[in-house]
Amino acid sequence: MLRAAFLFLSRRPLLRRWMETSPAARRLTRRFVAGQRLEDVIAVARRLQQDNVLSTLDHLGENVTSAAEAAAARACIEDALDSIASSALPATVSIKLTQFGLDISNSLCRSNVEAVLLKARSIGSRVEIDMESSEYVDRTLTIVRDLHSSHNGLRAVLQAYLYRTPDDLRLLNSLRIPVRLCKGAYNESPSVAWPKKSDVDSSYARLARVLLDEGEYPAIATHDPRMIDVVIEHAARNNRPPSSFEFQMLYGVRRDLQRMLVAGGYRLRLYVPYGDAWYPYFMRRLAERPANALFILKNLFRR
């Protein structure tokens, strides 16, 4: 019922206009979304750099329906990379393949991603390829493997709640493809994903250890203090230095943990979204997993 309600709200243009302009919604926007313009997210990335925090810039949008929209998404990311270079920022870009035309054709998507990948490599940056719902995993990993073999310079995302992820992780590790491990936030069927949070947590801890043992510069994406402890303890026990992996978190979430990690000498990268598509994106995230609503409300009042 909650899922249907969030989806309904995501399609209300009047509500979207109010949310994006109302002072009452500004705190939510400012806390979790850098802004609508490229200049806004670059300013945030500069502030993070001063605090010894890395960033990955995410221009919001997904599931484009035309080649022109995919080309526009690619151009936005290329502009972001130009700004990263001119500002000498320790930043990468994160993209969703449906934003680059995956729903239209694999070849169109691959061509757009390749153009961005080449630009990122030319400035010494990286492209982080987000994972979407389970129906996209095979196509996403095919493009990841193809582009890694010919160009390198990317990192894939795997989701701990999918049953298939242990096999996917070992394959990517064997190919020396860097991986960001997250728990996963889409509303998946119990036929493909662990339905219980406790099972997802157990899966995440197992996979994080494998990633630390075998992975190429792993990224551990979590706001869960228990998972952070698992990673820190396993790395210390196996003499893996903090410089050989990084933690990742969402911009505005668990700032207390962010400060703790940086003070402890660990590398931290924040996923910083921006763009004018924040409202439908935000509502769909809540629809995919309504439990996120409570999580976000709690974090509004965390420091």
N, C-alpha and C positions, 0 to 999 in steps of 0.2 A: 504493500500500500504506500509506504514512504517512497519507494523507488518510483512508482507511477506519479506521485505528487511532484517529486523533484523534476522528472522529465517534463511534466506539464508546465511547471514554472519556467523551465529553461527555454520554452518556446513563446513566452509572453513578452512581446516587444515593449509594451508600456512599462512592465515591471523592470525589464532590462534597462530601459532608459532612466528610470528612477534610480535604480541601484547604481548605475554608472555616474550619476550626477548628484545624488543626494549626500549631504553632509553626514547623515546618519550611517551611510554605508562606507564613508571614506576611511574610517579606521580599519575596517576589514580589508579594503583594497590596499591601503598603505602598508599594512602588516604583511600581506602575503603576495602582493603583486607589485613589481617595481614601478609600474606606470604604463602608459599607453605608447610612449615614444621610445625610440632607440636611445635618445639622450638620457632618458630616465634610468634605463637599466645600466647604461655605462656609468652614470653617476653612482649608482648603488655598487657596481663592481669596483669602482675606485675606492669607495669607503671600506668595502670588504678587504681590499688589498692593504689598506692602512692598518687593518686589524689582523693581518697575516692570514687571511681567509681567501681561498681560491673561489672561483665561480664558474658556473656553466649557464649560459644565457639561452632561455627557451622562449622563442617567439610563438605565442599561443595560436593554435589552429590545428585542424586535423580533418580528415575525410573530405578532401577537395573533390569536386565533381567535374573539373575541366583541366585541360593542359595549361590554359592561361592562368588558372588559380595556382597550379603547382609551380609554374614559372615565377609567379609573384612571390610565393613562399620562399623559393630558392633565392630570389633577389634580396629578400629581407635578411636572410641568413648571411648572404655575401656581404651586405652592408654592415651587418654586425661584426663579421670577421675583419672588415676594413677598419672599423672603429676599435676593435680589440688591438689590432696591430698599431694603429696610430697612437693609442693611449698606452701601449706597452703593458697591457694587462695580462695577468696569469689566468686567462680564462679560456674556456672551450665553448662550443655551442652544442645544444641538444636538439634533436629533431625527431619528429614522428614520420614514419614512412607514408602514412595515409595523407599527410600534409604535402608530400612530394609526389603524389600521384599513384600510390600503390593500388588503390581501388580502380584505377583506370587501366594501367598495364604495368607489368614488372619492368619492362624495358624503359618506359618513360621515367619511372621512379628511379631506376638505377642510374640513368643518365643525369638526372637532377642531383642525386646524392653524390655522384662522382665529381661533378663540377664543384660542389661545396667542399668535398674532401680534398681535392687538389688545392683549392684556395687555402684551406686550413693548414695543410702541410707546408705550403709556401711561406706561411708566417710563423711556423713552429707551434701551431695549435692542434686541436684534435676535434673530431666529430663524435659525439655520443649519441648512439642510435637507440632511442627509447623503445621499449616493448609495449605493444598494445594488447588487445584481448587475444585469447588463445587461437582464434581463427587466423591470426596474422603471423603466428610464431614461425611456421615453416618458411613462408615467403620472406619474412624479415631476416632469418638466419641464412637463407640462401644468398641474399644480397650482401649480407655482412661477410660471409666467407668469400664470395666472389671478389668484392672490393678489397678485402684484406690481402688476398693472394696477389693482387695486382698493384695495390697502392699503399697498404698499411695506413696508420694514422686514424684509426677509429676505435671506439669501444662499444661493445654490445651490452644490453641490459637483459638479465634473466630474472624470473619471478619465482620465489621460493615456494609459492603455494601450488604451482603446477606439478603434477606427478612426474612429468617428463623431464624436469629441469636437471636432475642429477646426470642423466645421459648427455643433455645439451652442454652442461658445464664441463664435463670431462672432454667432450669433443673440442670445445672452444679452447680449453686449456692446452690440449695437445697441439692445436694449431697456433698457439701463442697469441691468441686474440684476447686483449684485455676485456674484463667483464665488470660491470656494475651489478651487484646483487641487491635486489629489493624484495620485499615480501609479496607485493602485488595488491592491486586495489580494484580490479574489475570484478563484476558480479558473474562468476564462473559457475558452471554446473559441477556438482560433486563427482560427475563422471570424469572430469579432467583436473580438478583442483581439490586440495584439502579443504573441507568445509569448516573445520573447527580451528579456532585461533591457536589453541595449544599445539595442534599438529603442525600448523604453519610455523609457529615459533621453533618447534623441534627441527623441522626441515631447514629453516633458515640457519640455525646454529650448525647443523651438520654441513650444509653447503658452504657456509662461511669458513669453516675449518679446511675444507677441501680447497677452496679458493686461495686461502693463505698458503697452503702447502704446495699447490701446483700452479697457481695463476700468475699471469703477467701483469704486474702493477694493478692489483685488485682495487676496486672501489666498493666499500661497504656502506650501503645506503640504508640507514635506520635511525629512528628517533627513540628506540627502545633501549633503556639503560642496561637491561639484562643482556641484550645482544652485543652491546658495546663492550660489556665486561667479558663476554665469551671471546670476542676478537682480541682484546688487549691481552687477556691471559694466554690465549693460544699463541699469539705472536711472541710474547715474552718467553714462553716455554720452549719455543722452537727457534729462538734467536733471530726472529725476523724484525729488522729495524723499522721504526716508524716511518722512515723515508721511503720504504718499499711498498707502501699501500696508502690509501686515503679513505677517510670517512666522508660520506655525503649526506646532506640534509636539505630540507626545503627551506627556502628563505622565509624567515619569520617564525619558524617552528622550533621550540625547545632551545631558545637562546642560552639558557643556563647550561645545557649540555654542550652547546657550541663553544662557549667560553672555557668550559672545563677541558675539552679536547685540545684546544689551541694552547691553553696554559700547560697542558701535559706534554707538549711537543709533538702532537700528532697533526698530520695534514688533514685539513677540512675543506671541502668544496661545497658551496651552496648552490642549489638549483634555483635560479632566479627567473620567474616567468614575467613576461611583459607583453603588451599589445592590447588592441581594442576588443579582442575576443575573450576577455577574461570571464565575463558573466556566464555565457553558455558553457564554457569550459568548467568553471567552478561548479555549476549546478549539475552537470553530467557526472563530475567526480562524486558528488554526493549521491546521485542516483545509482551509480555503479556499486557503491558500498555505503548505505545510509549510516552505518556506524561511524563514518568519517565526520558526520555532522557534530557529534558529541566531542570527538577528538579536536576538531577545529575550534569549537566554542571554548573548550578548556584552554587551548593554547592562546586564545585572544587575551587571556588574563595572566599568562605566564610571562616571566621576564627572561 
